[in-house]
Amino acid sequence: MRRIYLDNNATTPVLPDVFEAMRPYFSDQFGNASSIHHHGQQTRAAVEDARESVAALLGCRASEIVFTSGGTEADNLAVAGMAGPGDHIITSSIEHHAVLLACKHLEDMGAEVSVLPVDGRSLVDPGDVRRALRPNTKLISIMMANNETGVLQPVEEIAKIAAEAGVYFHTDAVQAAGKVAIDVAQIGCNALSISGHKIHAPQGVGALFVRKGTRLQPMLYGGRHERSLRAGTENVPGIVGLGKAAQLARAAFDSGDDKKMAAMRDRLQQGILAGLDEAGVNGDSAARVPNTTNIHFDHIDGEAMVIALDLKGVAVSTGAACSSGAIEASHVLLAMGLRPDQARASIRLSLGKQTVDEDIDIALGLVPETVARLRELSPVYKRPALST
Amino acid sequence: MELNTQTIAVAMSGGVDSSTVAAMLRADGHNVVGLTMQLWNQRRLAGKEGMPESVQGRCCSLDDVYDARRVAQQIGIPYYVVNHEERFERNVIRPFVEEYVSGRTPIPCSLCNNHLKFDQLLIVAQQIGAERVATGHYARVAFDDARGRWLLKRPADASKDQTYFLFGLTQEQLSRTIFPLGDMTKPEVRELARHHGLALAEKPDSQEICFVPGGDYKRFIDAYLAEQGEALPETAGDLVTTNGEVIGEHGGIHNFTVGQRKGLGVATGSPLYVIQISGANKQVIVGGEEHLYSRTLRARRINLIAVDDLHEPIRVAVKIRHRHEPAPAMIERTGPDEMLVTFDEPQRAITPGQAAVFYDGDIVVGGGWIA
């Protein structure tokens, strides 16, 4: 069975060039990057090369990049690093749980948190941000692109509001990096998170941009790695992979790959919706990253659809998995105003650099037919089960 | 069972029975998909109102899901966890609480079978392309050509017979259900599990209601209502003898069940048992053991399996609770959805809220809920 992978927002395959770049660092070049001998010097050089590549992708200085174990750690480091008990934090209802729960944790420790609502397109209103400011507001954290819908937030406007108020602004760009061009100076943020495994680097590595002059409290104590902002022996192969992936991502923009990606995504989206009633894109009229489409199909169960498609070899996702692996309704879709049954009837398809036209063709052959079959089956029984 | 290309979904609980079923069917060459239903979040009530802080080894606990998933990986089948918490709460938990608070003793396992395992799960199975569902229940199902009906029968291992909880299954549900363990004994199942190399071959069986850790249903009810922000309905009232004489007070009818002897709070020299619980006037009627026996009961919300309808009284054997030897009785229809059961011999502690299940030898004729 030919498997089609359309869940790149969950994770992406490591590109062959990225893997090749990492390979020596598992064998000959294994030194601890902090060691002063030859072996350490080798890996130190590799780490700093990678740092420069990531900085180039984000438009910042190498010294402003802190390597972490991934996007979740970067988000946590930003939130806990820039705010504390007694401070007020402004965030949104559609943030990734890494930001939401980090804020919740600070709230339990005595911080105040305002969680701003979003409109039907899942957009934050910068006016709401301004109105939420308090004398003790310390940090605003609003994501750049949402992982479920792909919708892009007005981060530049929000950064201006933060700057005027003298408040820090962090943006979770985990789903934006590599998909849309990022220039941290143009955005005007103090901090920005990215994750390796969303841009074809391996799992277990990420980075936080921290603008020079921004005070950040570390979370991990130990060695003086990352300018004492993040202790722990560097994950050299991972960092090298992230660096290479960042390089490739930047080059891809020059080749117009993002436009090609958008065209494939649009073809998939239009093809699925053609001839289907009571279906639509969540976050349709908002600007989105070029690889994502989140579609609701009324009157079916999204969970059953994901499973049915998986059994046919097409990988997509819906909502978020809880610890047992069961699906919970997406807090993002609910925040956008979808009814719980509609949120449950939504699936997310997300393309990657390795996605080809043939994948779209196969998906178009299977997705609409699965929707049709599920609609036929719903509701199922003519005679209801014994009720009490 | 004959091999065909259809897919069978196996309801996997993480226990040795359903795990063995999955392994068996896979080894026989069937197309198998493992499914676990996430029905109740054990962490919701953890630590509240005296509930244990951490719950292990209970249905839907992470440990059980982990075990089921590992078995699926080991035998090489796709495995999914599906979320039906909302439906479970609505169709099993809520009625469970309401029954107790009304003075009846509920059977959540039957409700779960009717609404989740053989309703919702069959729907999910069909949606994902599996025409039939197999479970680890000890029961037998077969199509009877003479009657033109699907029959539910008792299993080979009488000590594990779960047909009492399955009386509510419809013809449609039975037509799509397989019980591969129906002809096996528990020791044989464990042996088969070992043969398939399943590490959980020795895992102990769960005996309690899956969402009540430790079996303390009163604590569960308190914790659940507190979590819902609802007050426990005030059902304190009088303890009354069978003659109507008030001999004491009780703190709430949900604390009692018919046949109960302990916890009455009164001593009269001879043993007293709960004879009847009257939700309407919040009375708990107590009396001597002789009052616990009755020859009749009314069953409502009947489901018939072996026959289409009852046109005249018939002779069957009736179980009034899971641990009960079916007792000979006549059953007759007394209303559109009601039957009168008249036992040959008086039966002890007939309990409203329990099920009365009718057997004709091994065949489950049907059953209803004791009024």
Interface residues (C-beta under 8 A of the other chain):
Chain A: D301 E303 A304 M305 I307 A308 D310 L311 C322 S323 S324 G325 A326 I327 E328 L374 L377 S378 V380 Y381 K382 R383 P384 A385 L386 S387 T388
Chain B: T7 V33 T36 Q38 C60 L62 V65 R69 P78 Y80 V81 V82 N83 E85 P95 L111 N114 H115 F118 D119 L122 I123 V124 Q126 Q127 I128 G129 G168 T170 E172 Q173 R301 N303 W369
